[in-house]
């Protein structure tokens, strides 16, 4: 878990930093070398994310967005977050938490066709496999 957090931090800095450097170059008329450094930083971001243990890129990418919405604006842009910034960041982090840490036991059940179950059938499947679902984290 500590390695995952370190990788999130490094990749987040590489991604947001790279985009920011390119922004400075193209939008603010800063020197070309900042754009090139931004491109290098984005390349490093792509490499760093491959070291995460999460199975899909989409979930990893969503986590970076949720974490750095507030941190970048506050730390780099020097914009103090208002109530709506905090609410938006909380919603993002809540969504990311659902995506990353949800117990996906139903997806591991073979032959159940869980995507075609109605509510009563789904509850039956959950209770039938209760021990499996709550002891296995995927």
Rosetta silent file (secondary structure, phi, psi, omega in degrees, C-alpha in Angstrom):
SEQUENCE: XXXXXXXXXXXXXXXXXXXXXXXXXXXXXXXXXXXXXXXXXXXXXXXXXXXXXXXXXXXXXXXXXXXXXXXXXXXXXXXXXXXXXXXXXXXXXXXXXXXXXXXXXXXXXXXXXXXXXXXXXXXXXXXXXXXXXXXXXX
SCORE:     score description
SCORE:     0.000 S_00000001
   1 L     0.000  -37.930  178.911    0.000    0.000    0.000 S_00000001
   2 H   -66.368  -40.440  177.632    2.861    2.396    0.755 S_00000001
   3 H   -61.929  -41.466  178.722    4.443    1.648   -2.631 S_00000001
   4 H   -60.679  -41.708 -179.871    1.105    2.352   -4.332 S_00000001
   5 H   -67.395  -39.413  177.632    0.862    5.722   -2.587 S_00000001
   6 H   -63.845  -43.635  178.766    4.431    6.652   -3.529 S_00000001
   7 H   -64.412  -39.742  176.182    3.740    5.682   -7.147 S_00000001
   8 H   -59.515  -45.222 -178.937    0.510    7.715   -7.119 S_00000001
   9 H   -62.939  -49.420 -179.082    2.412   10.737   -5.845 S_00000001
  10 H   -63.475  -44.953 -179.061    5.262   10.425   -8.352 S_00000001
  11 H   -67.476  -38.629  178.849    2.978    9.749  -11.297 S_00000001
  12 H   -62.917  -42.843  177.958    0.620   12.536  -10.308 S_00000001
  13 H   -64.440  -41.907  179.791    3.445   15.034  -10.135 S_00000001
  14 H   -64.757  -42.315 -178.085    4.798   13.831  -13.485 S_00000001
  15 H   -69.464  -57.054 -176.162    1.383   14.026  -15.169 S_00000001
  16 H   -66.481  -39.432  177.418    0.138   17.314  -13.804 S_00000001
  17 H   -62.522  -42.247  178.241    3.603   18.851  -13.907 S_00000001
  18 H   -63.235  -44.832  177.221    4.078   17.827  -17.524 S_00000001
  19 H   -62.936  -40.003 -179.804    0.712   19.244  -18.538 S_00000001
  20 H   -64.697  -41.174  178.617    1.438   22.426  -16.617 S_00000001
  21 H   -64.497  -39.628  177.042    4.799   22.921  -18.330 S_00000001
  22 H   -67.300  -38.864  175.773    3.186   22.472  -21.737 S_00000001
  23 H   -57.798  -47.995 -179.970    0.437   24.908  -20.687 S_00000001
  24 H   -58.799  -42.052 -178.370    3.076   27.476  -19.734 S_00000001
  25 H   -66.541  -50.544 -173.688    4.820   27.031  -23.077 S_00000001
  26 H   -82.525  -38.814 -174.631    1.748   27.171  -25.316 S_00000001
  27 H   -91.441  -34.057 -175.309   -0.635   29.432  -23.389 S_00000001
  28 L  -105.073    4.109  176.651    1.720   31.772  -21.558 S_00000001
  29 L    68.994   26.486  178.339    4.420   32.079  -24.214 S_00000001
  30 L   -76.389  169.965 -175.581    7.186   30.584  -22.082 S_00000001
  31 L   -62.418  154.158 -179.303   10.308   29.069  -23.711 S_00000001
  32 H   -57.509  -35.805 -177.025   10.189   25.911  -25.812 S_00000001
  33 H   -59.610  -28.506  176.172   12.365   23.989  -23.365 S_00000001
  34 H   -67.193  -38.378  175.839    9.473   24.045  -20.854 S_00000001
  35 H   -64.289  -40.732  178.567    7.277   22.323  -23.424 S_00000001
  36 H   -66.316  -41.524  176.065    9.980   19.722  -24.055 S_00000001
  37 H   -63.298  -37.013  176.372   10.401   19.132  -20.316 S_00000001
  38 H   -62.511  -42.288  176.889    6.637   18.759  -20.094 S_00000001
  39 H   -63.260  -40.462  176.710    6.702   16.109  -22.800 S_00000001
  40 H   -64.044  -42.115  178.947    9.481   14.265  -20.983 S_00000001
  41 H   -62.517  -40.784  178.335    7.511   14.476  -17.739 S_00000001
  42 H   -66.787  -33.909  174.986    4.413   13.026  -19.430 S_00000001
  43 H   -64.832  -43.427  176.163    6.522   10.180  -20.797 S_00000001
  44 H   -60.863  -39.177  176.989    7.752    9.460  -17.264 S_00000001
  45 H   -57.786  -46.875  179.830    4.136    9.509  -16.078 S_00000001
  46 H   -60.337  -35.739  179.382    3.255    6.829  -18.603 S_00000001
  47 H   -74.493  -44.469 -177.659    6.132    4.674  -17.399 S_00000001
  48 H   -61.105  -40.630 -177.482    5.473    5.177  -13.677 S_00000001
  49 H   -62.580  -25.050 -179.788    1.810    4.167  -13.952 S_00000001
  50 L   -69.302  -14.729  178.803    2.792    0.750  -15.291 S_00000001
  51 L   -85.475   -6.755  177.171    4.279   -0.089  -11.895 S_00000001
  52 L   -70.364  150.199 -177.871    0.878    0.160  -10.155 S_00000001
  53 L   -89.436   -4.844  179.364   -0.687   -3.140   -9.146 S_00000001
  54 L   -69.471  143.993 -170.139   -4.238   -2.171  -10.192 S_00000001
  55 L   -74.700  -21.524 -176.380   -5.416   -4.238  -13.161 S_00000001
  56 L  -128.259  146.900 -178.786   -6.716   -1.473  -15.446 S_00000001
  57 H   -65.475  -38.894 -177.259   -5.351    1.856  -16.572 S_00000001
  58 H   -56.743  -41.849 -179.876   -8.700    3.630  -16.248 S_00000001
  59 H   -68.516  -39.836  179.099   -8.882    3.056  -12.507 S_00000001
  60 H   -65.371  -44.776 -178.301   -5.318    4.209  -11.965 S_00000001
  61 H   -63.218  -41.812  179.118   -5.845    7.308  -14.099 S_00000001
  62 H   -61.339  -37.186 -179.380   -9.065    8.223  -12.276 S_00000001
  63 H   -63.564  -40.075  178.831   -7.259    8.041   -8.956 S_00000001
  64 H   -62.135  -43.871  179.626   -4.690   10.619  -10.035 S_00000001
  65 H   -59.985  -44.970 -178.474   -7.405   13.046  -11.078 S_00000001
  66 H   -63.629  -37.262 -176.698   -9.237   12.703   -7.800 S_00000001
  67 H   -77.113  -39.360 -170.416   -6.156   13.274   -5.703 S_00000001
  68 H   -94.799   -0.018  176.978   -4.597   16.166   -7.576 S_00000001
  69 H   -56.766  -50.613 -177.850   -7.665   18.317   -8.226 S_00000001
  70 H   -80.752  -45.162 -172.532   -7.179   20.154   -4.959 S_00000001
  71 H   -60.101  -42.143 -177.730   -3.453   19.704   -4.421 S_00000001
  72 H   -69.641  -47.520 -178.761   -2.358   21.266   -7.692 S_00000001
  73 H   -60.855  -37.681 -177.649   -4.695   24.235   -7.559 S_00000001
  74 H   -77.310  -47.143 -173.112   -3.788   24.956   -3.971 S_00000001
  75 H   -80.997  -37.397 -174.054   -0.045   24.261   -4.085 S_00000001
  76 L  -102.435  -49.538 -178.899    0.984   25.444   -7.543 S_00000001
  77 L   -77.330   -8.797 -179.960   -1.693   27.846   -8.788 S_00000001
  78 L    56.557   36.362  177.010   -1.928   29.355   -5.284 S_00000001
  79 L  -105.460  113.939  179.461   -5.730   29.326   -5.494 S_00000001
  80 L   -67.307  126.204 -178.395   -7.326   28.628   -2.137 S_00000001
  81 L   -63.914  138.287  174.461  -10.043   26.021   -2.657 S_00000001
  82 L   -96.611 -175.707 -177.048  -13.583   27.220   -2.031 S_00000001
  83 H   -56.270  -41.742 -177.027  -16.530   25.128   -0.859 S_00000001
  84 H   -72.069  -31.376  173.191  -17.312   23.878   -4.364 S_00000001
  85 H   -62.574  -45.676 -179.399  -13.711   22.834   -4.979 S_00000001
  86 H   -65.400  -41.883  178.904  -13.797   20.741   -1.789 S_00000001
  87 H   -63.640  -45.290  179.368  -17.179   19.215   -2.651 S_00000001
  88 H   -62.561  -42.594  178.787  -16.011   18.375   -6.175 S_00000001
  89 H   -65.269  -40.148  178.149  -12.775   16.848   -4.949 S_00000001
  90 H   -61.910  -43.711  178.635  -14.671   14.809   -2.345 S_00000001
  91 H   -61.699  -42.877  178.242  -17.031   13.485   -5.020 S_00000001
  92 H   -62.082  -46.475 -178.999  -14.053   12.550   -7.213 S_00000001
  93 H   -66.087  -35.932  176.490  -12.257   10.804   -4.364 S_00000001
  94 H   -63.728  -45.711  177.938  -15.431    8.964   -3.378 S_00000001
  95 H   -62.676  -42.108  177.876  -15.887    7.750   -6.939 S_00000001
  96 H   -62.805  -40.706  179.044  -12.252    6.727   -7.195 S_00000001
  97 H   -62.062  -40.663  177.555  -12.548    4.822   -3.910 S_00000001
  98 H   -62.333  -45.366 -178.324  -15.521    2.909   -5.252 S_00000001
  99 H   -65.754  -41.192 -173.900  -13.639    2.056   -8.445 S_00000001
 100 H   -81.872  -36.945 -168.859  -10.398    1.039   -6.771 S_00000001
 101 H  -113.982    7.827  179.138  -11.544   -0.704   -3.616 S_00000001
 102 L   -65.166  143.136  176.321  -14.933   -2.221   -4.447 S_00000001
 103 L   -82.977  106.718 -175.128  -15.279   -5.912   -3.676 S_00000001
 104 L   -94.270   42.729 -176.201  -15.957   -7.349   -7.102 S_00000001
 105 H   -62.640  -34.659 -177.512  -16.890  -10.826   -5.906 S_00000001
 106 H   -61.802  -36.852 -179.117  -19.939  -11.042   -8.186 S_00000001
 107 H   -67.108  -17.922 -178.714  -17.736  -10.682  -11.254 S_00000001
 108 H   -90.837   -5.656 -178.796  -15.802  -13.754  -10.163 S_00000001
 109 L   -79.878  121.295 -176.617  -18.841  -16.029  -10.046 S_00000001
 110 L   -85.761  134.719  173.794  -18.763  -18.317  -13.049 S_00000001
 111 L    80.478    1.011 -178.174  -21.975  -19.112  -14.897 S_00000001
 112 L   -83.546  -23.906 -176.822  -24.233  -16.806  -12.886 S_00000001
 113 L    58.982   50.098 -171.411  -24.688  -14.201  -15.629 S_00000001
 114 H   -57.217  -27.371 -178.265  -24.761  -11.493  -12.959 S_00000001
 115 H   -72.532  -12.582  179.471  -25.413   -8.704  -15.479 S_00000001
 116 H  -107.388    7.364 -177.411  -28.818  -10.269  -16.301 S_00000001
 117 L   -83.152  141.963  170.503  -30.027  -10.807  -12.736 S_00000001
 118 L   -83.642  178.553 -173.755  -32.941   -8.890  -11.271 S_00000001
 119 H   -58.333  -47.911 -178.242  -32.711   -7.540   -7.739 S_00000001
 120 H   -62.006  -41.151  178.930  -34.106  -10.647   -5.984 S_00000001
 121 H   -66.505  -38.898 -179.970  -31.823  -12.967   -7.930 S_00000001
 122 H   -64.683  -43.623  177.365  -28.821  -10.759   -7.215 S_00000001
 123 H   -60.389  -41.261  178.180  -29.579  -10.763   -3.470 S_00000001
 124 H   -60.554  -44.618  179.680  -29.869  -14.567   -3.611 S_00000001
 125 H   -63.540  -42.447  179.515  -26.484  -14.834   -5.335 S_00000001
 126 H   -61.405  -45.562 -179.487  -24.899  -12.464   -2.810 S_00000001
 127 H   -70.515  -34.198  179.018  -26.181  -14.421    0.175 S_00000001
 128 H   -63.472  -37.285 -177.100  -25.321  -17.733   -1.454 S_00000001
 129 L  -108.558   24.131 -174.857  -21.735  -16.608   -1.910 S_00000001
 130 H   -52.620  -48.183 -177.564  -21.577  -14.369    1.177 S_00000001
 131 H   -62.590  -42.016  179.157  -18.535  -16.035    2.647 S_00000001
 132 H   -63.753  -44.491 -174.919  -16.689  -15.891   -0.663 S_00000001
 133 H   -65.818  -40.304 -172.918  -17.576  -12.247   -1.296 S_00000001
 134 H   -92.604    2.709  175.693  -16.571  -10.871    2.053 S_00000001
 135 H  -114.685   -5.231 -178.193  -13.322  -12.784    2.372 S_00000001
 136 L  -117.483  123.779  177.880  -11.943  -12.135   -1.100 S_00000001
 137 L  -113.789  121.376 -178.293  -10.696   -8.726   -2.133 S_00000001
 138 L  -114.530    0.000    0.000   -9.963   -8.266   -5.843 S_00000001
